[in-house]
Amino acid sequence: MLTITTQLDVMNRLGRAMADPTRSRILMSLLDRPGYPADLSRDLGLSRSNVSNHLACLRDCGIVVAEPEGRKTRYEVSDPHLARALTVLIEVTLAVDENAECMDQGCPVPGCCDSGDEA
């Protein structure tokens, strides 16, 4: 059943979806074009079960939709407005203080928590 959700719920769902680097990679791929789990798995170098699990999360969050096509299922971003907003979001330039200490030492974002001690 489809329901209308609150703005806060939308923000929470988007945040949850994009907080995981693998889901972000899948979502960025789907912004380029609709995709199939097998193709996404191959293109992103991920296992098919990993891709399927992340697609299920993105679908449950309302960010992507699954369209059956015979024995295959095509995934795409659920709404053109969302696709446009996500595209604008990833084109944003962030001002990051390279000298600021990271608050999360377990942060998986490349370059975020690097110590800067590389030669």
N, CA, C and O atoms as a GROMACS GRO file, in nm:
protein
  476
    1MET      N    1   0.084  -0.118   0.000
    1MET     CA    2   0.000   0.000   0.000
    1MET      C    3   0.088   0.125   0.000
    1MET      O    4   0.183   0.133   0.078
    2LEU      N    5   0.060   0.219  -0.085
    2LEU     CA    6   0.133   0.344  -0.091
    2LEU      C    7   0.070   0.444   0.004
    2LEU      O    8  -0.052   0.451   0.017
    3THR      N    9   0.156   0.521   0.071
    3THR     CA   10   0.107   0.624   0.162
    3THR      C   11   0.185   0.753   0.139
    3THR      O   12   0.296   0.750   0.086
    4ILE      N   13   0.126   0.863   0.180
    4ILE     CA   14   0.195   0.992   0.180
    4ILE      C   15   0.270   1.000   0.313
    4ILE      O   16   0.215   0.965   0.417
    5THR      N   17   0.393   1.046   0.309
    5THR     CA   18   0.474   1.051   0.430
    5THR      C   19   0.509   1.195   0.466
    5THR      O   20   0.494   1.285   0.384
    6THR      N   21   0.554   1.215   0.587
    6THR     CA   22   0.589   1.350   0.633
    6THR      C   23   0.724   1.391   0.576
    6THR      O   24   0.802   1.307   0.530
    7GLN      N   25   0.751   1.520   0.579
    7GLN     CA   26   0.880   1.570   0.532
    7GLN      C   27   0.995   1.513   0.615
    7GLN      O   28   1.100   1.480   0.561
    8LEU      N   29   0.975   1.501   0.746
    8LEU     CA   30   1.078   1.444   0.832
    8LEU      C   31   1.106   1.299   0.794
    8LEU      O   32   1.221   1.256   0.792
    9ASP      N   33   1.001   1.224   0.764
    9ASP     CA   34   1.019   1.085   0.724
    9ASP      C   35   1.094   1.076   0.592
    9ASP      O   36   1.178   0.988   0.573
   10VAL      N   37   1.064   1.167   0.500
   10VAL     CA   38   1.136   1.171   0.372
   10VAL      C   39   1.285   1.192   0.397
   10VAL      O   40   1.368   1.121   0.341
   11MET      N   41   1.319   1.289   0.480
   11MET     CA   42   1.460   1.317   0.511
   11MET      C   43   1.526   1.196   0.576
   11MET      O   44   1.640   1.163   0.542
   12ASN      N   45   1.458   1.131   0.668
   12ASN     CA   46   1.514   1.013   0.734
   12ASN      C   47   1.537   0.900   0.635
   12ASN      O   48   1.640   0.833   0.640
   13ARG      N   49   1.442   0.878   0.546
   13ARG     CA   50   1.456   0.771   0.447
   13ARG      C   51   1.571   0.800   0.350
   13ARG      O   52   1.650   0.711   0.318
   14LEU      N   53   1.580   0.924   0.304
   14LEU     CA   54   1.691   0.960   0.214
   14LEU      C   55   1.825   0.947   0.285
   14LEU      O   56   1.922   0.896   0.229
   15GLY      N   57   1.829   0.994   0.410
   15GLY     CA   58   1.954   0.985   0.487
   15GLY      C   59   1.997   0.841   0.507
   15GLY      O   60   2.115   0.809   0.491
   16ARG      N   61   1.903   0.755   0.542
   16ARG     CA   62   1.934   0.614   0.563
   16ARG      C   63   1.985   0.551   0.433
   16ARG      O   64   2.083   0.476   0.433
   17ALA      N   65   1.919   0.583   0.324
   17ALA     CA   66   1.958   0.525   0.195
   17ALA      C   67   2.097   0.569   0.153
   17ALA      O   68   2.176   0.488   0.105
   18MET      N   69   2.127   0.697   0.169
   18MET     CA   70   2.254   0.750   0.121
   18MET      C   71   2.368   0.736   0.221
   18MET      O   72   2.483   0.764   0.188
   19ALA      N   73   2.338   0.694   0.343
   19ALA     CA   74   2.442   0.679   0.444
   19ALA      C   75   2.534   0.561   0.415
   19ALA      O   76   2.646   0.557   0.466
   20ASP      N   77   2.489   0.468   0.336
   20ASP     CA   78   2.570   0.352   0.304
   20ASP      C   79   2.639   0.372   0.169
   20ASP      O   80   2.572   0.401   0.070
   21PRO      N   81   2.771   0.358   0.163
   21PRO     CA   82   2.843   0.381   0.037
   21PRO      C   83   2.796   0.291  -0.077
   21PRO      O   84   2.792   0.335  -0.192
   22THR      N   85   2.762   0.167  -0.047
   22THR     CA   86   2.716   0.077  -0.154
   22THR      C   87   2.582   0.123  -0.209
   22THR      O   88   2.562   0.124  -0.331
   23ARG      N   89   2.490   0.160  -0.122
   23ARG     CA   90   2.361   0.210  -0.170
   23ARG      C   91   2.379   0.339  -0.250
   23ARG      O   92   2.311   0.360  -0.350
   24SER      N   93   2.471   0.423  -0.206
   24SER     CA   94   2.497   0.547  -0.281
   24SER      C   95   2.550   0.516  -0.421
   24SER      O   96   2.510   0.580  -0.518
   25ARG      N   97   2.639   0.418  -0.432
   25ARG     CA   98   2.692   0.379  -0.564
   25ARG      C   99   2.581   0.326  -0.653
   25ARG      O  100   2.573   0.361  -0.771
   26ILE      N  101   2.496   0.242  -0.598
   26ILE     CA  102   2.384   0.187  -0.675
   26ILE      C  103   2.292   0.300  -0.719
   26ILE      O  104   2.251   0.306  -0.835
   27LEU      N  105   2.260   0.388  -0.628
   27LEU     CA  106   2.170   0.500  -0.659
   27LEU      C  107   2.230   0.590  -0.766
   27LEU      O  108   2.159   0.633  -0.857
   28MET      N  109   2.359   0.618  -0.758
   28MET     CA  110   2.423   0.701  -0.860
   28MET      C  111   2.418   0.633  -0.996
   28MET      O  112   2.400   0.699  -1.098
   29SER      N  113   2.434   0.502  -0.998
   29SER     CA  114   2.424   0.429  -1.124
   29SER      C  115   2.282   0.439  -1.180
   29SER      O  116   2.264   0.456  -1.301
   30LEU      N  117   2.182   0.428  -1.093
   30LEU     CA  118   2.043   0.436  -1.138
   30LEU      C  119   2.004   0.576  -1.181
   30LEU      O  120   1.907   0.593  -1.255
   31LEU      N  121   2.077   0.677  -1.136
   31LEU     CA  122   2.053   0.813  -1.186
   31LEU      C  123   2.092   0.825  -1.333
   31LEU      O  124   2.034   0.904  -1.407
   32ASP      N  125   2.191   0.746  -1.374
   32ASP     CA  126   2.234   0.748  -1.514
   32ASP      C  127   2.134   0.678  -1.605
   32ASP      O  128   2.105   0.723  -1.716
   33ARG      N  129   2.082   0.564  -1.555
   33ARG     CA  130   1.987   0.486  -1.634
   33ARG      C  131   1.928   0.376  -1.547
   33ARG      O  132   1.989   0.336  -1.448
   34PRO      N  133   1.809   0.328  -1.581
   34PRO     CA  134   1.753   0.214  -1.508
   34PRO      C  135   1.848   0.096  -1.516
   34PRO      O  136   1.928   0.085  -1.609
   35GLY      N  137   1.840   0.006  -1.417
   35GLY     CA  138   1.933  -0.105  -1.416
   35GLY      C  139   1.871  -0.233  -1.366
   35GLY      O  140   1.764  -0.234  -1.304
   36TYR      N  141   1.940  -0.342  -1.394
   36TYR     CA  142   1.901  -0.475  -1.351
   36TYR      C  143   2.003  -0.524  -1.249
   36TYR      O  144   2.121  -0.491  -1.261
   37PRO      N  145   1.961  -0.600  -1.149
   37PRO     CA  146   2.054  -0.645  -1.045
   37PRO      C  147   2.181  -0.710  -1.099
   37PRO      O  148   2.290  -0.681  -1.050
   38ALA      N  149   2.169  -0.796  -1.198
   38ALA     CA  150   2.288  -0.863  -1.253
   38ALA      C  151   2.385  -0.762  -1.315
   38ALA      O  152   2.506  -0.772  -1.297
   39ASP      N  153   2.331  -0.664  -1.388
   39ASP     CA  154   2.416  -0.563  -1.451
   39ASP      C  155   2.480  -0.472  -1.346
   39ASP      O  156   2.598  -0.439  -1.356
   40LEU      N  157   2.402  -0.432  -1.245
   40LEU     CA  158   2.457  -0.348  -1.139
   40LEU      C  159   2.567  -0.422  -1.064
   40LEU      O  160   2.671  -0.364  -1.031
   41SER      N  161   2.545  -0.550  -1.039
   41SER     CA  162   2.644  -0.633  -0.970
   41SER      C  163   2.775  -0.636  -1.049
   41SER      O  164   2.882  -0.616  -0.993
   42ARG      N  165   2.764  -0.662  -1.178
   42ARG     CA  166   2.882  -0.667  -1.265
   42ARG      C  167   2.951  -0.531  -1.274
   42ARG      O  168   3.073  -0.521  -1.256
   43ASP      N  169   2.874  -0.426  -1.301
   43ASP     CA  170   2.930  -0.293  -1.322
   43ASP      C  171   2.995  -0.236  -1.197
   43ASP      O  172   3.095  -0.164  -1.206
   44LEU      N  173   2.940  -0.267  -1.080
   44LEU     CA  174   2.991  -0.212  -0.954
   44LEU      C  175   3.086  -0.307  -0.881
   44LEU      O  176   3.141  -0.272  -0.776
   45GLY      N  177   3.106  -0.426  -0.935
   45GLY     CA  178   3.196  -0.522  -0.872
   45GLY      C  179   3.145  -0.573  -0.738
   45GLY      O  180   3.222  -0.592  -0.644
   46LEU      N  181   3.013  -0.594  -0.730
   46LEU     CA  182   2.951  -0.639  -0.605
   46LEU      C  183   2.883  -0.773  -0.628
   46LEU      O  184   2.852  -0.809  -0.742
   47SER      N  185   2.859  -0.847  -0.520
   47SER     CA  186   2.788  -0.973  -0.534
   47SER      C  187   2.641  -0.946  -0.566
   47SER      O  188   2.587  -0.841  -0.529
   48ARG      N  189   2.579  -1.039  -0.633
   48ARG     CA  190   2.439  -1.024  -0.672
   48ARG      C  191   2.351  -1.013  -0.547
   48ARG      O  192   2.256  -0.934  -0.545
   49SER      N  193   2.380  -1.093  -0.442
   49SER     CA  194   2.298  -1.088  -0.321
   49SER      C  195   2.314  -0.954  -0.250
   49SER      O  196   2.218  -0.902  -0.194
   50ASN      N  197   2.436  -0.899  -0.252
   50ASN     CA  198   2.461  -0.768  -0.190
   50ASN      C  199   2.378  -0.661  -0.261
   50ASN      O  200   2.313  -0.579  -0.197
   51VAL      N  201   2.383  -0.661  -0.393
   51VAL     CA  202   2.307  -0.564  -0.472
   51VAL      C  203   2.157  -0.580  -0.445
   51VAL      O  204   2.087  -0.481  -0.427
   52SER      N  205   2.109  -0.703  -0.444
   52SER     CA  206   1.967  -0.728  -0.421
   52SER      C  207   1.922  -0.678  -0.284
   52SER      O  208   1.814  -0.620  -0.271
   53ASN      N  209   2.005  -0.700  -0.182
   53ASN     CA  210   1.972  -0.652  -0.047
   53ASN      C  211   1.964  -0.500  -0.043
   53ASN      O  212   1.873  -0.444   0.018
   54HIS      N  213   2.060  -0.434  -0.107
   54HIS     CA  214   2.060  -0.287  -0.107
   54HIS      C  215   1.946  -0.231  -0.191
   54HIS      O  216   1.888  -0.128  -0.156
   55LEU      N  217   1.913  -0.297  -0.302
   55LEU     CA  218   1.799  -0.253  -0.382
   55LEU      C  219   1.669  -0.267  -0.302
   55LEU      O  220   1.580  -0.183  -0.313
   56ALA      N  221   1.659  -0.373  -0.223
   56ALA     CA  222   1.540  -0.391  -0.139
   56ALA      C  223   1.528  -0.276  -0.040
   56ALA      O  224   1.418  -0.226  -0.016
   57CYS      N  225   1.639  -0.234   0.019
   57CYS     CA  226   1.638  -0.121   0.112
   57CYS      C  227   1.594   0.007   0.041
   57CYS      O  228   1.509   0.080   0.091
   58LEU      N  229   1.652   0.033  -0.076
   58LEU     CA  230   1.617   0.153  -0.152
   58LEU      C  231   1.470   0.149  -0.194
   58LEU      O  232   1.402   0.252  -0.194
   59ARG      N  233   1.420   0.031  -0.228
   59ARG     CA  234   1.279   0.016  -0.265
   59ARG      C  235   1.190   0.039  -0.143
   59ARG      O  236   1.088   0.108  -0.152
   60ASP      N  237   1.228  -0.020  -0.029
   60ASP     CA  238   1.148  -0.005   0.092
   60ASP      C  239   1.146   0.139   0.141
   60ASP      O  240   1.050   0.183   0.203
   61CYS      N  241   1.253   0.214   0.114
   61CYS     CA  242   1.259   0.356   0.151
   61CYS      C  243   1.179   0.443   0.054
   61CYS      O  244   1.159   0.562   0.079
   62GLY      N  245   1.133   0.384  -0.058
   62GLY     CA  246   1.054   0.459  -0.155
   62GLY      C  247   1.139   0.536  -0.255
   62GLY      O  248   1.088   0.623  -0.326
   63ILE      N  249   1.268   0.504  -0.262
   63ILE     CA  250   1.358   0.580  -0.347
   63ILE      C  251   1.368   0.520  -0.488
   63ILE      O  252   1.386   0.594  -0.585
   64VAL      N  253   1.356   0.390  -0.498
   64VAL     CA  254   1.354   0.324  -0.629
   64VAL      C  255   1.229   0.240  -0.640
   64VAL      O  256   1.167   0.203  -0.540
   65VAL      N  257   1.192   0.210  -0.763
   65VAL     CA  258   1.081   0.120  -0.790
   65VAL      C  259   1.133   0.003  -0.873
   65VAL      O  260   1.228   0.016  -0.950
   66ALA      N  261   1.067  -0.111  -0.856
   66ALA     CA  262   1.101  -0.232  -0.931
   66ALA      C  263   0.993  -0.258  -1.034
   66ALA      O  264   0.875  -0.263  -1.000
   67GLU      N  265   1.033  -0.275  -1.158
   67GLU     CA  266   0.939  -0.302  -1.267
   67GLU      C  267   0.970  -0.439  -1.326
   67GLU      O  268   1.074  -0.456  -1.390
   68PRO      N  269   0.881  -0.537  -1.306
   68PRO     CA  270   0.904  -0.670  -1.364
   68PRO      C  271   0.904  -0.664  -1.516
   68PRO      O  272   0.819  -0.598  -1.577
   69GLU      N  273   0.999  -0.733  -1.575
   69GLU     CA  274   1.008  -0.746  -1.722
   69GLU      C  275   1.036  -0.892  -1.753
   69GLU      O  276   1.152  -0.932  -1.768
   70GLY      N  277   0.932  -0.971  -1.763
   70GLY     CA  278   0.951  -1.113  -1.784
   70GLY      C  279   1.017  -1.175  -1.662
   70GLY      O  280   0.965  -1.166  -1.551
   71ARG      N  281   1.131  -1.240  -1.684
   71ARG     CA  282   1.203  -1.303  -1.574
   71ARG      C  283   1.299  -1.207  -1.505
   71ARG      O  284   1.362  -1.243  -1.405
   72LYS      N  285   1.312  -1.087  -1.556
   72LYS     CA  286   1.402  -0.986  -1.499
   72LYS      C  287   1.322  -0.878  -1.427
   72LYS      O  288   1.201  -0.864  -1.447
   73THR      N  289   1.392  -0.803  -1.343
   73THR     CA  290   1.331  -0.687  -1.277
   73THR      C  291   1.420  -0.566  -1.300
   73THR      O  292   1.539  -0.568  -1.270
   74ARG      N  293   1.360  -0.462  -1.354
   74ARG     CA  294   1.432  -0.336  -1.380
   74ARG      C  295   1.407  -0.242  -1.263
   74ARG      O  296   1.294  -0.228  -1.216
   75TYR      N  297   1.513  -0.178  -1.217
   75TYR     CA  298   1.504  -0.080  -1.108
   75TYR      C  299   1.534   0.059  -1.163
   75TYR      O  300   1.620   0.077  -1.249
   76GLU      N  301   1.460   0.156  -1.111
   76GLU     CA  302   1.485   0.295  -1.149
   76GLU      C  303   1.443   0.386  -1.033
   76GLU      O  304   1.368   0.345  -0.945
   77VAL      N  305   1.493   0.508  -1.035
   77VAL     CA  306   1.457   0.607  -0.933
   77VAL      C  307   1.306   0.629  -0.942
   77VAL      O  308   1.250   0.641  -1.051
   78SER      N  309   1.241   0.633  -0.827
   78SER     CA  310   1.095   0.630  -0.821
   78SER      C  311   1.024   0.752  -0.878
   78SER      O  312   0.909   0.742  -0.920
   79ASP      N  313   1.090   0.866  -0.882
   79ASP     CA  314   1.022   0.988  -0.924
   79ASP      C  315   1.121   1.079  -0.997
   79ASP      O  316   1.234   1.096  -0.950
   80PRO      N  317   1.082   1.138  -1.109
   80PRO     CA  318   1.174   1.226  -1.182
   80PRO      C  319   1.218   1.347  -1.099
   80PRO      O  320   1.331   1.395  -1.115
   81HIS      N  321   1.132   1.396  -1.010
   81HIS     CA  322   1.170   1.509  -0.924
   81HIS      C  323   1.281   1.466  -0.829
   81HIS      O  324   1.375   1.542  -0.805
   82LEU      N  325   1.271   1.345  -0.776
   82LEU     CA  326   1.374   1.292  -0.688
   82LEU      C  327   1.505   1.274  -0.764
   82LEU      O  328   1.612   1.307  -0.713
   83ALA      N  329   1.498   1.222  -0.885
   83ALA     CA  330   1.618   1.204  -0.966
   83ALA      C  331   1.687   1.337  -0.991
   83ALA      O  332   1.809   1.348  -0.981
   84ARG      N  333   1.608   1.438  -1.024
   84ARG     CA  334   1.664   1.571  -1.050
   84ARG      C  335   1.727   1.629  -0.922
   84ARG      O  336   1.835   1.687  -0.927
   85ALA      N  337   1.658   1.613  -0.809
   85ALA     CA  338   1.710   1.664  -0.682
   85ALA      C  339   1.839   1.593  -0.642
   85ALA      O  340   1.933   1.657  -0.595
   86LEU      N  341   1.844   1.463  -0.660
   86LEU     CA  342   1.966   1.388  -0.625
   86LEU      C  343   2.081   1.427  -0.717
   86LEU      O  344   2.196   1.436  -0.673
   87THR      N  345   2.051   1.450  -0.844
   87THR     CA  346   2.155   1.492  -0.938
   87THR      C  347   2.212   1.627  -0.897
   87THR      O  348   2.334   1.646  -0.898
   88VAL      N  349   2.126   1.720  -0.860
   88VAL     CA  350   2.172   1.851  -0.813
   88VAL      C  351   2.253   1.834  -0.684
   88VAL      O  352   2.356   1.898  -0.667
   89LEU      N  353   2.207   1.749  -0.595
   89LEU     CA  354   2.275   1.728  -0.468
   89LEU      C  355   2.418   1.676  -0.488
   89LEU      O  356   2.510   1.724  -0.422
   90ILE      N  357   2.437   1.581  -0.578
   90ILE     CA  358   2.572   1.526  -0.596
   90ILE      C  359   2.664   1.621  -0.674
   90ILE      O  360   2.785   1.600  -0.678
   91GLU      N  361   2.606   1.724  -0.735
   91GLU     CA  362   2.687   1.824  -0.804
   91GLU      C  363   2.729   1.938  -0.712
   91GLU      O  364   2.803   2.027  -0.754
   92VAL      N  365   2.683   1.936  -0.588
   92VAL     CA  366   2.716   2.041  -0.491
   92VAL      C  367   2.864   2.031  -0.454
   92VAL      O  368   2.918   1.921  -0.439
   93THR      N  369   2.927   2.145  -0.440
   93THR     CA  370   3.064   2.150  -0.392
   93THR      C  371   3.060   2.177  -0.242
   93THR      O  372   3.006   2.278  -0.198
   94LEU      N  373   3.118   2.086  -0.164
   94LEU     CA  374   3.122   2.103  -0.019
   94LEU      C  375   3.252   2.170   0.022
   94LEU      O  376   3.358   2.137  -0.031
   95ALA      N  377   3.244   2.261   0.115
   95ALA     CA  378   3.363   2.324   0.173
   95ALA      C  379   3.400   2.241   0.295
   95ALA      O  380   3.331   2.245   0.397
   96VAL      N  381   3.509   2.166   0.285
   96VAL     CA  382   3.551   2.076   0.393
   96VAL      C  383   3.681   2.127   0.454
   96VAL      O  384   3.776   2.154   0.381
   97ASP      N  385   3.685   2.141   0.584
   97ASP     CA  386   3.805   2.182   0.656
   97ASP      C  387   3.895   2.060   0.670
   97ASP      O  388   3.867   1.970   0.750
   98GLU      N  389   4.004   2.056   0.593
   98GLU     CA  390   4.095   1.942   0.594
   98GLU      C  391   4.164   1.923   0.728
   98GLU      O  392   4.214   1.814   0.757
   99ASN      N  393   4.167   2.026   0.811
   99ASN     CA  394   4.236   2.017   0.940
   99ASN      C  395   4.142   1.981   1.055
   99ASN      O  396   4.187   1.962   1.168
  100ALA      N  397   4.015   1.973   1.026
  100ALA     CA  398   3.919   1.941   1.132
  100ALA      C  399   3.930   1.793   1.168
  100ALA      O  400   3.945   1.708   1.080
  101GLU      N  401   3.924   1.764   1.298
  101GLU     CA  402   3.927   1.625   1.340
  101GLU      C  403   3.791   1.562   1.313
  101GLU      O  404   3.687   1.624   1.334
  102CYS      N  405   3.794   1.438   1.267
  102CYS     CA  406   3.670   1.366   1.238
  102CYS      C  407   3.606   1.324   1.369
  102CYS      O  408   3.674   1.278   1.461
  103MET      N  409   3.476   1.340   1.377
  103MET     CA  410   3.403   1.303   1.498
  103MET      C  411   3.379   1.153   1.504
  103MET      O  412   3.352   1.100   1.612
  104ASP      N  413   3.388   1.084   1.392
  104ASP     CA  414   3.360   0.941   1.384
  104ASP      C  415   3.484   0.869   1.333
  104ASP      O  416   3.508   0.867   1.212
  105GLN      N  417   3.561   0.811   1.421
  105GLN     CA  418   3.684   0.744   1.381
  105GLN      C  419   3.659   0.620   1.295
  105GLN      O  420   3.751   0.570   1.231
  106GLY      N  421   3.536   0.571   1.292
  106GLY     CA  422   3.501   0.458   1.208
  106GLY      C  423   3.442   0.501   1.075
  106GLY      O  424   3.386   0.419   1.002
  107CYS      N  425   3.455   0.628   1.042
  107CYS     CA  426   3.395   0.684   0.921
  107CYS      C  427   3.451   0.615   0.796
  107CYS      O  428   3.572   0.609   0.779
  108PRO      N  429   3.363   0.564   0.710
  108PRO     CA  430   3.409   0.494   0.589
  108PRO      C  431   3.427   0.585   0.467
  108PRO      O  432   3.464   0.537   0.360
  109VAL      N  433   3.402   0.715   0.481
  109VAL     CA  434   3.410   0.806   0.366
  109VAL      C  435   3.556   0.832   0.332
  109VAL      O  436   3.630   0.887   0.415
  110PRO      N  437   3.600   0.795   0.210
  110PRO     CA  438   3.740   0.818   0.171
  110PRO      C  439   3.779   0.964   0.184
  110PRO      O  440   3.708   1.052   0.136
  111GLY      N  441   3.892   0.990   0.249
  111GLY     CA  442   3.944   1.124   0.263
  111GLY      C  443   3.886   1.201   0.379
  111GLY      O  444   3.942   1.304   0.418
  112CYS      N  445   3.777   1.155   0.437
  112CYS     CA  446   3.712   1.227   0.546
  112CYS      C  447   3.797   1.223   0.673
  112CYS      O  448   3.819   1.327   0.735
  113CYS      N  449   3.843   1.108   0.710
  113CYS     CA  450   3.911   1.092   0.838
  113CYS      C  451   4.058   1.058   0.823
  113CYS      O  452   4.121   1.012   0.918
  114ASP      N  453   4.113   1.082   0.704
  114ASP     CA  454   4.255   1.056   0.684
  114ASP      C  455   4.336   1.146   0.774
  114ASP      O  456   4.301   1.261   0.798
  115SER      N  457   4.444   1.092   0.824
  115SER     CA  458   4.528   1.169   0.918
  115SER      C  459   4.612   1.274   0.847
  115SER      O  460   4.662   1.367   0.910
  116GLY      N  461   4.628   1.258   0.715
  116GLY     CA  462   4.710   1.356   0.641
  116GLY      C  463   4.858   1.331   0.659
  116GLY      O  464   4.940   1.417   0.625
  117ASP      N  465   4.896   1.214   0.711
  117ASP     CA  466   5.037   1.182   0.734
  117ASP      C  467   5.104   1.114   0.616
  117ASP      O  468   5.219   1.072   0.627
  118GLU      N  469   5.034   1.102   0.503
  118GLU     CA  470   5.095   1.036   0.388
  118GLU      C  471   5.208   1.121   0.334
  118GLU      O  472   5.203   1.244   0.337
  119ALA      N  473   5.308   1.052   0.284
  119ALA     CA  474   5.425   1.123   0.230
  119ALA      C  475   5.406   1.160   0.087
  119ALA      O  476   5.494   1.220   0.026
   0.00000   0.00000   0.00000
